[in-house]
Amino acid sequence: MRTAYPSDISREQFEVIRHRLENSSKKTHPPDYDLYDIFCAILYILKEACRWRSLPHDFPKWQNVYYHFRKWKRIKEDGNSLLDEILNELVMSERIINGRDPEPTMSIIDSKSVKNAFTAEEKGYDGGKKISGIKIHAGVDILGLPNCIHVTTANLTDRNGALEMLKKYAPKLASIVKLLCDGGYTGENFADAVMELIGAAVEIAKRNELHKFAVIPKRWIVERSFAWLDHCRRLWKNCERLIHTSHQMVTLAFISVLLKRY
């Protein structure tokens, strides 16, 4: 019986996704460890930002934990990982629970630059925010739940990063009719490209049009989603060697948020 950590989810919450994780590969022999402990160990890494080798000893061996994380984050032929698929299923379920259609019709997009640690290999310089590292692009629905996530180097502009994200997720965003953005996405070229990619109209919410300080209507929702990510110390600073791993850590953070609602 191991020590309980603040980063843990309950066994009842884990049962929501257990079958997806257990069926991720063929079983050749009974496991020597509890898959629940493996998942909680990965959440510990995410929340506390320790090294894999620094996992507390009451968790399974770090090699086993890392093996499962690598298996669950591996990209399949359809371009998604197992963690991506689980997040999509949880988002659709949460929307239905809240009385909404499974597919959203509006997406609110924004980006966030994150500094790199010395271990990160891929990085760029964001001249606007004076940050050398990566940039997290995200689109969320009215509930703040992600419908697209894209991680790039920080030198990529918000508009170009958003277009890359929309191109990648175009089949999934077929139901979107409006894209709500801030002033950083202004421009006819961007609006035309969005219309061509996903057939959605772009609406720009500008703070300077309010003539006073105020929360921009609906724009605060994506900011709250980024605030959820700040609960994870692993996302305060990017220490992942590969951008794909950073992407999967963001996905895992949203999975944790949704599981704790059960």
Summary of the structure (lengths in Angstrom):
residues: 262
radius of gyration: 19.0
end to end distance: 23.6
largest distance: 66.0
contacts: 802
relative contact order: 0.15
helix: 44%
strand: 16%
